[in-house]
Amino acid sequence: MAELKLRSKDPDFLRRIIQSALSERLQTVTAGIKKQKNVFKNLKPSINYQQRNL
């Protein structure tokens, strides 16, 4: 995993930037998970049955 070191004269400003970036990423991941759940819900039962028996 890569390491990133940041320095700032105003640690609160840096903290807000990092929190904002993490929040945006979390929303993107959450949206992707919800999208995948909908895809799985819409699969035909026969496809689900075949996957379980592999």
Protein Blocks (a to p, Z undefined) as FASTA:
>chain_A
ZZdddddfblmlmmmmmmmmmmmmmmmmmmmmmmmmmmmmmpcfklmmmmmmZZ
